[in-house]
Amino acid sequence: MPEYFIGLMSGTSLDGVDGVLADFSSASPRVLAHASRPFPPALRAELLALNSTGADELQRAALAGNALVRTYSLVVSELLVNTRIPASAIAAIGAHGQTVRHRPQEFDGTGYTLQLNQPALLAELTGIDVVADFRSRDVAAGGQGAPLAPFFHQALFGQPGKSVGVLNIGGISNITLLRADGSMLGFDCGPGNALIDGWIQQHQGKDYDSEGRWAAGGTVLPALLQRMRAEPYFGRMPPKSTGRDLFNRPWLDRQLQSFESAAPQDVQATLTELTAAACAGEVLRHEPKLARLIVCGGGALNTHLMQRLQALLPGAAVVSSAEAGLPPLQVEATAFAWLARKTVRREKLELQSTTGARGARVLGCVYPA
């Protein structure tokens, strides 16, 4: 008998919403439909602005959450129409929300992570149970609140007796190392597409560097790369997580001091190399004999970035997640459908090896339709 869940993900890249409708009735989830929708420009600008303190931000955040959920509901409708599956047949929607602040363990020792969302409104608009707020319980239990996708990566891509890495490159990059002995390590590497996208938007008026062509035509600036790599975050040991709270435009502007005369294309090449070097460096530090690195997220579509990862990891086969059975833009959305199923079934996740939480916990809150 089918077991349908919908997963919705809008990540730190701020490019929009990806959604999947998947059937979990067999050993591996089967994605029946994928839909995506870009953010309206005004909403995207507001979500980006809410990453920083500003005037009247409580009201602005609440209204942005409403607008976000209306975009979510359009993706849900498209999934239902495309599959001809009624809303009544869907067990639940896993709706991640939009991360605008991520400061675990800071300030008072617990800190917080904040995802804009209005799951009650989404339940009203769709008539489907909604699971949301996946990260706050982990933070309450002493964890980083991120990354959560490694548990799904283990279930989907793990190969007994083999060492496999799963690298998600969204706005921020995170890696899952699935070791041959069955153990797992997962954490955020650093910037993914966030700095790359922001730079080309400023200088070329494009949303992203298609296939990394602009970066590929530039020259990496070794002194700038060395300066950026000196960021203390890169030297920290896991568990660790990060976001636009650190890797943002003010951070980049500080790195670019004394590099004002650098050609913008060379800066783009260096930012792309930073992402590749940060990810490859973590592999070499924690699992140097890795045989295969499966890449998902928007970064998997950046040909130049994939080539740089392969060059920096000559001992591993660097492949798109499409070669492992799930297209790059569907992995995270499917992960949150999978996590929603865990919540509904009250199944705990062993969080210690990824987020550093004190023990296994059930994540997420359910909003009945």
C-alpha positions in Angstrom: 0.0 0.0 0.0 1.4 3.4 -0.9 2.8 5.7 1.8 2.9 9.2 0.4 4.8 12.1 1.9 5.7 15.5 0.4 9.0 17.3 1.2 9.6 21.0 0.7 12.9 22.7 0.9 14.0 26.3 0.5 17.7 26.6 1.3 20.3 29.3 2.0 20.8 29.8 -1.7 17.5 31.6 -1.7 16.7 30.5 -5.3 13.2 29.2 -4.5 11.4 26.1 -3.4 12.0 22.5 -4.4 9.3 19.9 -3.6 8.9 16.2 -4.1 6.1 13.7 -3.7 7.5 10.4 -2.7 6.2 6.9 -1.9 7.9 5.3 1.2 6.2 2.0 1.0 9.3 0.1 -0.2 12.9 -0.1 1.1 14.0 3.0 -0.8 11.8 6.1 -1.4 10.4 6.4 -4.9 10.0 10.0 -6.1 6.8 10.3 -8.1 7.0 14.0 -8.9 9.3 17.0 -8.5 8.3 20.6 -8.7 10.1 23.8 -8.2 9.1 27.5 -8.0 11.4 30.5 -7.8 10.8 33.2 -5.2 9.1 36.4 -6.3 11.9 39.0 -6.4 10.4 41.0 -3.5 10.1 37.9 -1.3 13.7 36.9 -2.1 15.0 40.3 -1.2 13.1 40.3 2.0 14.3 36.9 3.0 17.9 38.0 2.4 17.3 41.2 4.3 16.0 39.3 7.3 19.3 37.5 7.7 20.4 40.7 9.3 18.9 42.8 12.1 16.6 45.6 10.8 13.6 47.8 11.6 10.2 46.1 12.4 11.7 42.7 11.8 9.2 40.8 13.9 6.3 41.9 11.7 8.3 41.6 8.5 9.4 38.0 9.4 5.8 37.0 10.1 4.6 38.3 6.8 7.5 36.8 4.9 6.6 33.5 6.5 3.1 33.9 5.2 4.4 34.7 1.7 6.8 31.7 1.8 4.1 29.3 2.7 1.9 30.5 -0.1 4.8 29.6 -2.5 5.0 26.3 -0.7 1.3 25.7 -1.3 1.7 26.3 -5.0 4.4 23.7 -5.2 2.2 21.2 -3.3 -0.7 21.9 -5.7 1.5 21.2 -8.7 2.8 18.0 -7.2 -0.8 16.8 -6.6 -2.0 17.8 -10.0 1.0 16.1 -11.7 0.5 12.8 -9.9 -3.3 12.9 -9.7 -3.0 11.9 -6.1 -5.6 13.6 -3.8 -4.5 15.6 -0.8 -6.4 13.1 1.4 -3.9 10.4 0.4 -0.8 12.3 1.6 0.3 11.3 5.1 2.1 14.6 5.7 4.2 17.4 4.3 7.7 18.0 5.6 8.2 21.8 5.4 11.7 22.9 6.3 11.1 26.7 6.3 13.6 29.4 5.4 16.6 29.7 7.7 17.3 33.4 8.4 19.4 33.1 11.6 21.5 30.2 12.8 23.4 30.7 16.1 23.4 27.5 18.0 25.2 27.3 21.4 25.8 31.1 21.4 24.8 33.9 23.8 23.2 31.8 26.6 24.9 28.5 25.9 21.8 27.1 24.0 21.5 29.7 21.3 18.9 29.2 18.6 18.2 28.5 15.0 15.4 30.3 13.2 13.5 29.1 10.2 10.7 31.3 8.9 7.6 29.3 8.3 3.8 29.3 8.9 3.0 25.6 9.1 -0.5 26.2 10.5 -1.3 28.3 7.4 0.2 25.6 5.1 -2.1 23.0 6.7 -5.0 25.3 6.1 -4.1 26.0 2.5 -3.4 22.3 1.6 -5.7 20.3 3.9 -2.7 18.1 4.7 -0.9 17.5 8.0 2.4 19.5 8.1 5.6 18.6 10.0 7.9 21.6 10.6 10.4 23.0 13.1 12.8 20.1 12.7 15.9 21.9 14.1 14.9 23.5 17.4 14.7 20.3 19.4 18.2 19.4 18.4 19.4 22.8 19.6 17.5 22.4 22.8 19.3 19.1 23.3 22.7 20.8 23.0 23.2 20.2 19.3 24.0 22.4 16.4 20.6 21.9 14.8 22.4 21.1 11.5 23.0 19.3 9.3 20.0 16.9 9.4 20.3 15.5 5.9 23.1 13.0 6.8 20.6 10.6 8.3 18.8 10.4 5.0 22.1 10.2 3.1 23.0 7.2 5.2 19.6 5.5 4.5 19.7 6.2 0.7 23.4 6.2 -0.3 25.1 4.0 2.4 27.0 1.0 1.0 28.0 -1.6 3.6 31.8 -2.1 3.7 32.5 0.9 1.6 33.5 4.5 2.4 31.1 7.0 0.7 30.8 10.8 1.0 27.7 12.8 0.2 28.3 16.5 -0.3 25.4 18.9 -0.5 26.3 22.2 -2.0 23.5 24.7 -1.5 24.1 28.2 -0.2 26.1 26.5 2.5 27.9 23.2 1.9 27.5 20.2 4.2 29.1 16.8 4.0 28.2 13.3 5.2 31.0 10.8 5.6 29.6 7.2 5.6 32.4 5.0 6.7 33.0 1.4 5.8 32.6 0.4 9.5 29.0 1.8 9.5 29.8 4.9 11.5 28.9 8.4 10.2 30.1 11.9 10.5 28.2 14.9 9.2 28.8 18.7 9.4 28.9 22.0 7.5 32.0 22.6 5.4 31.5 26.3 4.9 30.2 28.4 2.0 28.6 26.7 -1.0 26.9 28.8 -3.6 26.0 31.8 -1.3 29.1 33.9 -2.0 29.5 32.7 -5.6 25.9 33.6 -6.4 26.0 37.0 -4.7 29.1 38.1 -6.5 27.9 37.2 -10.0 24.5 38.9 -9.2 26.4 42.1 -8.4 28.8 42.1 -11.4 26.9 40.2 -14.1 23.2 40.7 -13.1 22.7 36.9 -13.2 21.2 34.7 -10.5 24.0 32.2 -10.6 27.2 31.3 -12.5 25.8 28.8 -15.1 28.0 25.7 -15.1 30.7 27.9 -13.5 31.6 29.3 -16.8 32.5 32.8 -15.5 34.6 31.4 -12.8 36.3 29.0 -15.2 37.5 32.0 -17.3 39.1 33.7 -14.3 42.3 33.2 -12.5 42.4 32.1 -8.8 44.1 34.7 -6.6 46.3 32.7 -4.2 46.8 35.5 -1.6 43.0 36.1 -1.5 42.3 32.4 -1.2 44.8 32.0 1.6 43.3 34.9 3.4 39.8 33.5 3.2 41.0 30.0 4.2 42.4 31.6 7.4 38.8 32.0 8.6 38.7 30.1 12.0 35.6 28.2 11.1 37.5 26.1 8.6 39.9 24.9 11.3 37.3 23.9 13.8 36.5 20.2 14.3 33.0 18.9 14.1 30.3 19.0 15.2 30.0 22.4 13.5 27.5 24.2 11.4 27.3 27.7 9.9 25.2 29.9 7.6 24.8 33.4 6.3 25.3 34.7 9.8 29.1 34.2 9.1 29.6 33.7 5.4 27.8 36.8 4.1 28.6 40.0 2.2 30.2 41.9 5.1 32.5 38.8 5.6 33.5 38.9 2.0 34.1 42.7 2.0 36.5 42.3 4.9 38.4 39.6 2.9 38.6 41.8 -0.1 40.3 44.7 1.7 43.6 45.4 -0.1 42.2 43.4 -3.1 40.1 46.3 -4.5 41.9 46.3 -7.8 41.2 42.6 -8.4 39.2 41.7 -11.5 35.7 40.6 -10.6 36.1 37.5 -12.7 39.2 36.5 -10.8 37.4 37.0 -7.5 34.6 34.7 -8.8 37.2 32.1 -9.7 38.7 32.4 -6.2 35.3 32.1 -4.5 34.6 29.0 -6.4 38.0 27.6 -5.4 37.2 28.5 -1.8 34.1 26.3 -1.9 35.9 23.4 -3.6 38.9 23.7 -1.2 36.8 23.9 1.9 34.9 20.7 1.0 37.9 18.8 -0.3 39.9 19.8 2.7 37.4 18.3 5.1 37.4 15.0 3.2 41.2 14.8 3.3 41.2 15.6 7.0 38.5 13.1 8.1 38.3 10.4 5.4 41.4 10.6 3.2 40.8 7.2 1.6 37.3 8.1 0.5 36.4 6.1 -2.7 33.3 8.0 -3.9 31.9 11.5 -3.3 28.3 11.9 -4.3 27.4 15.6 -4.9 23.9 17.0 -4.7 22.3 20.5 -4.5 22.7 23.3 -7.0 26.5 23.0 -6.8 26.3 19.6 -8.6 25.2 21.5 -11.7 28.3 23.7 -11.6 30.6 21.9 -14.0 33.7 23.9 -13.1 33.1 23.4 -9.3 32.7 19.6 -9.9 36.0 19.6 -11.9 37.8 21.4 -9.1 36.5 18.9 -6.5 37.7 16.1 -8.7 41.2 17.7 -9.1 41.5 18.2 -5.4 40.3 14.7 -4.6 42.2 12.5 -7.2 41.6 9.4 -5.2 37.9 9.6 -5.2 35.3 9.4 -7.9 33.3 12.7 -7.8 29.9 12.1 -9.2 26.4 13.8 -9.3 23.7 12.2 -7.1 21.9 11.6 -10.4 24.3 8.7 -11.0 23.4 7.4 -7.5 19.7 7.3 -8.2 18.3 10.8 -7.2 18.8 14.1 -9.2 20.7 16.8 -7.3 17.8 19.2 -6.8 15.5 16.4 -5.4 17.8 15.1 -2.6 17.1 17.7 0.1 13.4 17.9 -0.5 13.2 14.1 -0.3 15.2 14.2 2.9 12.6 16.4 4.6 9.8 14.1 3.4 11.8 11.3 5.0 12.3 13.3 8.2 8.6 14.1 8.3 7.9 10.4 8.2 10.3 9.8 11.1 8.4 12.5 13.1 5.0 11.0 12.3 6.2 7.6 13.4 7.9 9.1 16.5 11.2 7.6 15.5 14.3 9.0 17.1 17.4 10.0 15.3 20.9 9.3 16.8 22.1 12.9 16.6 25.4 12.7 18.4 27.7 12.0 15.4 26.4 14.9 13.4 25.0 17.7 15.5 26.5 16.9 18.8 23.2 16.7 20.6 23.1 14.8 24.0 21.3 11.8 22.6 18.6 10.5 20.3 15.5 12.7 19.8 12.3 12.9 17.8 12.6 16.0 15.7 9.8 18.2 14.3 6.3 19.4 15.3 3.0 18.2 13.7 0.3 20.6 12.6 -2.8 18.6 11.8 -4.9 19.5 8.8 
